[in-house]
Every structure is written in structure tokens, then in C-alpha cells.
Amino acid sequence: MAQRRPLLLLAIATALLSGCSSVGSIGDSLGGSTPEDRLAPAPAPIYAAGDTFVYTENGQPTREQVVSVAPDRVVWTNDSGLIWTKDAALVTPQLRWSSHPELGRGQQTIIGSPEQLFPLQEGNVIAYSVRGSAENAPAGWQEEHRCAVTGQEDVQVPAGTYTTFRIDCQRKDFLDSYFYSPVVQNYVLRVRDFGTGQSRKELLSVTLANDRTRELPATVAATPNPVDGPTVQQPVTPPVAVMGAAPTPAMATDSMAKEPMGTEAERADALISRLEDVVSRLEKVAGLDAGGAAAAAGGSTAPRTAAASGGGSSGPWAVHLASYRSQRSAQTGWTVLQRRFPALGDKKMVTSEFDPGNGRGTYVRLMAQGFPNRDAAIRFCAPLKGKGQFCDARGPLP
């Protein structure tokens, strides 16, 4: 009976993860091969400050680096200056993030025990809930996530060939497949399947801050990876400066680490606050505005539905006022905003859907259209911002 347990658990995993028929099925081949030998069950990754992973997604390379580590959280940054906090369970979404072009700053709570996925071995299954909110989506959201370890595969990415554990995770409306390599202490490939298409995030290089995986092989048939080998480099190399003389967030943390802090949570909060100042300066140097950041993040600006609420003003430009989890909530929010700000009375309600990624699901962006140009939209926003209302010029809309 004990020999049949992995097969039984795998069948349960497949049943748990079959809730969205439009998304690719669990266990579909993604180009990997099944290794003849097997990795031993793998514990959760152990991150260290300075660990650096360079990935490519849709042809765009991005460097992600661990800033600090606590027993229950890991603070990350990337070369775009974004800051986020996760736990070490690998498959869970972000717990906190410093900024987002649509949602702003936000946080999520994990309800359940995703760490029970470890040690990784075929047949392990977990299910947990995610509850979150953001400054531009104060109503919040709650979603169910389910993950299963569906086997081991040899995967080739630009950084090399690795024997990996494949973990399939069903989110609200897409499927994430992670290919985790113990020697890398992270995934080397993440495939996101939306049903109508896929995106692939592949490892270009990795630099670990210490030699904790010195004795681990990249593949089960290979000899242990040497410290100075091409796959995993140790120790960490100095971070590359971003935008000339402006300090990168990773560089800025060196001086912060010398300052006395309270608890790890307080230290992380203070770190995020200071790094956000760096991000703001970098954005000003680069000349980015909210609209440019949204376009760079792939956010959709095309209106999907519109509801007229007065025809006294017209024009292709709009102002983004809030984001919601549904069209119904957006309609209710529009009514509330019109009561609070009578100047919206002659504007047209326009909404569009967008997915911010990182497992947070789909949102509805609420906009008020009816401005002849960007300057008019910005002038309209000024008094609203003075009363604490989020307001951002958008357009021109079709």
C-alpha cells in the first residue's frame, strides 16, 4: 500500500488542479525530459542576502536579488527598483510589494500552510487561500490556490541543464508551472499558461552569496557542481550600477544594514520605505510617468465596457480613479465617487480589465473619460488628490 501512495496523491493533485478547463492541464509536457535517476526529496530553499538570479521573459532580462532574510520572510528587489516580500515556500505569491502601476503599494496574507509542500517529492499536494488589498484596491480580494509536485524533469535553459522538481499551481485564471532546482535554490523555469497562450521565464545566470549548494549536482547524472563552475557562481559579485551615478537599491542597503533596527518586520518596513525613495529618484531620472510605467508592465489600457453618466463634457482623455475586483464593484464605486466629487457628474464611466501578475488575479480599472487633452485631465486630478483620492491621467482612449 505504501508503494501506491505517490500515485494516489498525484491523482488527488490532478483532481484538485482541474478547476479551470480553459487552462492547460496539469502534467502537460513543456519540453523537459524525465531523468532516469531521481533527486532525493528537497527541503525548502534557503535564501541568503546577496543571492542574485537573472531571468529572461519575453526577451527582456531582469536581475532579482535577495536584500534581507528573516525566519518568515525574504525581501527582494530587482534592477527596476521594485521591492517585494515573500516567504520561502517558492510557489506562494508576494506578501507585500512597494509599488505597482495599477495597484500601488499592497499586501497579501496566506491562509493555510503552503510550507507543507516541502520536502519536495512527487505526489505532494497543498491548497491555501490568499487574501489581499492595495491602496488602489481597498476592497481587497480572496482567492484559492492549489499546487502539486507532479514529477521530476531535466530542463535546459540559457543558464544550463538541470534536474528539477516540477510544481504545477492552479491560480484563479491561469496555471503556473515551476521547475525547481535544489542546486540553484530557486526555479530555473516558470511557465505561465493562460489557456490562450503561454509566457516563459528562464534562468540566464545565478550567483549565490555562499557555498551552501557546493555538494549538490546540477543534474542527477552529473558530478557535484564546482564553486567556480559556469552554472552557480560563489560568492556574490558586486551589483551593477543602474543609470550611471544613481545608487541601485541593492547598493543602498549596504549602509542601511549598519543602522540599528527593531524586529525583522520593522527592519523590512524601514528598508522598503527607504528603497521607495531611491525608486522615485530613479524614475525621475528616467523620465517615467505612471502611464509609461503601466505600458512597460504590460497593463491594458483599452476600454472594455463603458457606461454613460452625463454628456456635458467630451474628449479622449480620462482619469484613473480606482481598481476593483468586478464590474459590479466598479459600478458601485462610480456611484460613490460621483457623490463625493460632483465634478464627475458630466464625465463618462469607462472600465478595462487588467492582470497585474504574481498570482493576484484580474482587476477592473475604473476611469472617468471626458477630457480634451492630458493637461486638462491633470488639472482635474489636482483637487481630488488634495482630498486623498487616487487620480492619474490616462489616454488618449479609443
LOMITOR-368901 format. One record per residue (C-alpha): residue in one letter; x, y, z. Coordinates in steps of 0.001 Angstrom, whole numbers, plus 500000, padded with zeros to 6 digits. Layout:
aXYZ ...
# end
This chain:
m500000500000500000 a502864502374500829 q504228501958497298 r500935503151495815 r500712506319497936 p502565508671495482 l500265507608492644 l497212508144494816 l498364511610495865 l499161512517492262 a495632511553491262 i494297513762494051 a496540516601492847 t495210516300489319 a491652516419490612 l492385519433492802 l494010521328489984 s491394520711487305 g489136523605488237 c489785525765485146 s489164523955481880 s490479526822479761 v493969526469481241 g496473523811480119 s496146520567482037 i498499519534484816 g501426517447483654 d501473518645480024 s504935518354478505 l506832521671478347 g509980520433476676 g511660518688479620 s512678515046479832 t512170512620482701 p515534511737484331 e516415508071484744 d517863508773488193 r515983510752490823 l516720513648493131 a516245512986496821 p513298514842498438 a514270518518498541 p513753520852501525 a512534524414501082 p515103526784499539 i517421528644501877 y517968532193500670 a520834534477501659 a521263538226501293 g523095538836498035 d521711535838496121 t521218537091492558 f519128535485489809 v518982536835486266 y515949535732484237 t514705536446480750 e510993536753479988 n509647537755476597 g513174538676475563 q513666541072478492 p516384540202481060 t515734541105484702 r518015540718487706 e516356539752491011 q518337539951494238 v517713538976497868 v518053542039500105 s517448540531503549 v516265537298505129 a514225536616508265 p512732533336509548 d509352534056507965 r510142536454505118 v512558537237502312 v512865540774500936 w513683541035497220 t514485543807494772 n515173543925491049 d517057546185488671 s513879548188488045 g513883549240491693 l510769547306492732 i510693545841496243 w508659542848497400 t508471540407500295 k507826536653500081 d508111533612502274 a510412530695501414 a507655528406500095 l508629529313496484 v505143528901494969 t503341531478497117 p502634534991495769 q504095538188497146 l503207539093500734 r503977542785500250 w505074544982497363 s506296548547497337 s504573549778494190 h502592548730491149 p501479550904488203 e497829549938488801 l497512548863492432 g500144550948494177 r501502549527497408 g499775546381498662 q499931543293500808 q498559539756500947 t498050537193503704 i498457533460503203 i495758531378504886 g496946527798505187 s500290526013505320 p501958526039501880 e505269525104503501 q503852521580503813 l504731521155500130 f508292520510501373 p510328518372501283 l509500518174497599 q508596514757496275 e506216513525493634 g502618513430494863 n502838516249497440 v499719518448497324 i498807521710499075 a495835524092498988 y495751527547500570 s493911530872500353 v495267534315499567 r493635537440500993 g494938540828499944 s494373544544499490 a496142547506497900 e495961551263498152 n494148551433494801 a492016548333495506 p490997548855499149 a488044546463498898 g490570543649498622 w490286540112497245 q490458536475498252 e491475533552496043 e492167529826496306 h495477528363495131 r496324524672494705 c499737523181493962 a501092519676493336 v504549518213492763 t503927516291489543 g507351514743488957 q510978515418488060 e512231516700484713 d515549517578483125 v515175521151481865 q517524523123479615 v517589526921479988 p520225529504478982 a521995529003482352 g522444525263481736 t520713521905482141 y519167520986485493 t517254518131487040 t514218519798488571 f511091519174490569 r508051520251488582 i505363522010490650 d502025522880488993 c499934525572490677 q496377526459489694 r495624530137490288 k492358531949489681 d492553532040485901 f495933530622484891 l498336527778485608 d501893528275486873 s504458525508486367 y507677525927488371 f510805523852487687 y512787523992490926 s516493523103491067 p517983522426494519 v521467523470493360 v520113526857492262 q517822527224495312 n515139528663493041 y513191527809489933 v515138527733486666 l511971527916484555 r508460529213485159 v505791528629482538 r502543530586482895 d499648529127480889 f496627531365480283 g494801528828478115 t495143531013475024 g498906531430475326 q501995530945477475 s504840533020478875 r508223531538479825 k510621532938482421 e514032531258482049 l517199531478484146 l520124533254482469 s522546533110485395 v522694532693489159 t525168533920491769 l524783532625495325 a526160534562498273 n527750531470499851 d528678527872499063 r525643526155500611 t524975524098497442 r528610523172496805 e527923519440497098 l524715519388495036 p524758518340491358 a523032520332488636 t521641517075487249 v521298513700488916 a523756512151486465 a526337514902486912 t529192515333489357 p528775517996492073 n528832521482490655 p532199523197491359 v532208526513493145 d533706528316490150 g531656526445487565 p529521528114484887 t526161527290486484 v526277528553490082 q528863531163490963 q530024531877494521 p530477534240496237 v528198537008495010 t529685539625492703 p529143543351493325 p525869544633491879 v525993546592488640 a525082550262488933 v521809551405487366 m521527554685485449 g525053555914485951 a525756557545489291 a522363556880490853 p522674554135493511 t520812550898492976 p518516549689495775 a520872546747496415 m523812549117496842 a521806551383499125 t521102548544501538 d524790548161502435 s524700551310504562 m521251550538505914 a522417547243507348 k524703549094509773 e521854551022511379 p520170549581514469 m516699548213513770 g513943546637515840 t512261543427514804 e512812541890511370 a509360543158510345 e510288546720511334 r513614546361509540 a511877545221506368 d509332548065506577 a512069550648507020 l514015549107504147 i511034549284501810 s510363552907502777 r513936553957502051 l514194551987498845 e510991553592497578 d512753556959497835 v515520555561495629 v512926554253493168 s511277557681492949 r514605559333492152 l515384556717489509 e512005557236487857 k512537560993487724 v515973560493486154 a514453558132483580 g511554560495482877 l508942557832483599 d505345558721484438 a502522556490485594 g501286555905482049 g504738554879480821 a505208552523483770 a501882550884483092 a502751550363479449 a506124548887480402 a504373546476482776 g502080545296480008 g498937546692481619 s495968547005479293 t494548550483478713 a491942549592476105 p488406550177477460 r486240547072477539 t482958548483478833 a481561551960479210 a478524553457480925 a477387556976480140 s476667559254483065 g476241562646481538 g477211564181478225 g478263567701479152 s481976567050478614 s483802565106475910 g487306564187474897 p489564561140474512 w491486561541477758 a490423560011481074 v491484559842484712 h492040556546486514 l490301556724489902 a490315553211491402 s490585549473490708 y488101546795491727 r487655543046491595 s484474543083489476 q482368545242487162 r479639545347489796 s482031546717492408 a483319549269489895 q479758550463489211 t479132550861492941 g482434552684493315 w481497555045490480 t478259555969492267 v480145556662495490 l482785558751493731 q480171560819491924 r478529561667495242 r481859562590496758 f483091564588493742 p480235566380491900 a482677567394489141 l482389563801487864 g478732564381487029 d479323565159483337 k482019562519482800 k481617559040481316 m482478555925483308 v484921553676481415 t486406550393482657 s489071547992481444 e490349544717482833 f493986544011483616 d496073541295485272 p498946542649487400 g500557539221487522 n502191537499490509 g499074535481491135 r496887538390492208 g494215537758489568 t492175540077487331 y491067543603488258 v488756546214486782 r490240549664486272 l487703552473486777 m488226555651484733 a486288558851484096 q486515559939480442 g485738563346479016 f488891565495478824 p490254567083475631 n493935566537476495 r496360565328479139 d496783568754480759 a493036569008481336 a492998565576482955 i495927566510485221 r494219569756486270 f491061567816487094 c493064565421489294 a494698568144491383 p491773568897493767 l490883565198494013 k494422564327495072 g494226567147497599 k491364565259499251 g493285561993499315 q491731560434496187 f493953558495493779 c493786560129490336 d496013559546487307 a495711560886483746 r495172558222481052 g494818558357477317 p494001559127474739 l491435556315474785 p489951554924471568 
# end
